Amino acid sequence: MTNIENPDEKPSSHPALKRWPIVLLPVLFLALACGAFLYRRGSFGAGRESKVNLSQEESRRLAELSKSTVDQGRYADALQPTLRLYAAYPANHIYIGRLADIYDHLGRYDEEARYWEKYMDHAPSPIEACPQFGQAYWKQGEKSEPQAIAAYRRCLALDPENTDSLFYLAHALEMSGQWAQAAEQYQRGLSISPNYTDLTLGLARCWLRMDKADEAKRVIVPALSKSPVSSGALLVLGMYYLRQENYPASKKVLTKGVRLADSDPDFHVLLARLAEQMNDDAEALRQYTRLVELDPADKRARAKRDSLEATKMARK
C-alpha cells in the first residue's frame, strides 16, 4: 500500500514494522537472528539439551555401532553415534555411562565428570559409577580436588560400609593434605576390613605426616611381615626410617622396594631425598634423572637434575 502523504515511499514487507522507529530496526533484526540461532542450537532454557527423534531402525543401527566401536577400543569413532543416542534418549543410563567411559579414554575428563554426574542421577544403581565418578574430577588436577572429594563422599553415602569407597575418599583426603580426616576414614575402613592392606598403608602414611611415628610403625611392621615383597609396605617403612634419620635402614628398605617397583616415582623421590641427606650428589643425580625419565613434565625433578649436573660439571 502506498503512503498517501508520501507517494514515493516503498511499502513495508511487514505491516507491523511500520510501527517501529527506524533506529530500532537493526536491534529488532539482531534479536530475531539470535532467537533463530538459539532455537537451532536448542538453547532456550538454561541447561537444556536438544532432543533428537530417531526411528527404531536408526536407533538400532547407532546402538550397534556405538557398542562395537567401544568394544574395539575405537573411542573417537564411538563418540558421535553415542552422542546421538544420548540426544534421543537422555535418561538412558547405559548411553550416559558409555559416554563417560568414552570421554575418559579420550582424556576429556571434564566431560567425563559431567556424564558421571548424569549417571548418578539416572542410573538404577548409581554406585556402579564409583569410583570412576570421583576419579574423573581427580584426574583434572588440584583445581578439581574439592569436587573429587565431594564425589567420593557421594559414593560412600550410597553404601557407608563399602571399603573401596572409604579407601578412595581417604586417599583423596590424604593427597590433599587433610591427614587427620584421611586417617579417620582409613580407620573406619579397617574396622570393617582389617586385612585391607591399602587402608593400612594409607593410615601409616597419615600417621607419619602427623608425627605419630610409633603408631605408624605399629601397623606397618605386621603388614610387611604378612607380605615381605609388598612395595607399598616397603615404601612406608622406608619413609619411617627416613623420618627417624636412620639413613642406612631407610636405604636398605627403599633399595629393596625400588627393585620391585622401579616405575613408582615415590621410591625415587625418597631415594633422592635420602641421598641429599647423606651428601651423595651422584646418587641424588641418578634418582632425579630417573624421575625425569618417568615424568618429563616434572619441573621440580628437572630443576634438581639440572642443578646437580651443573655442579658436577663445575667440579671437573
Buried (B, 14 or more C-beta within 10 A) or exposed (E): EEEEEEEEEEEEEEEEEEEEEEEEEEEEEEEEEEEEEEEEEEEEEEEEEEEBEBEEEBBEEBBEBBBEBBEEEEBEBBBEBBBBBBBBBBEBBBBBBBBBBBBBBBEBBEBBBBBBBBBBEBBEEBBBBBBBBBBBBBBBEEEBBEBBBBBBBBBBEBEEEBBBBBBBBBBBBBBBEBBEBBBBBBBBBBEEBEEBBBBBBBBBBBBBBBEBBEBBBEBBBEBBEEEEEBBBBBBBBBBBBBBEEEBEBBBBBBBBBBEBBEEBBBBBBBBBBBBBEBEBBEBBBBBBBBBBBBEEEBEEBBEBBEBBBEEEEEEE
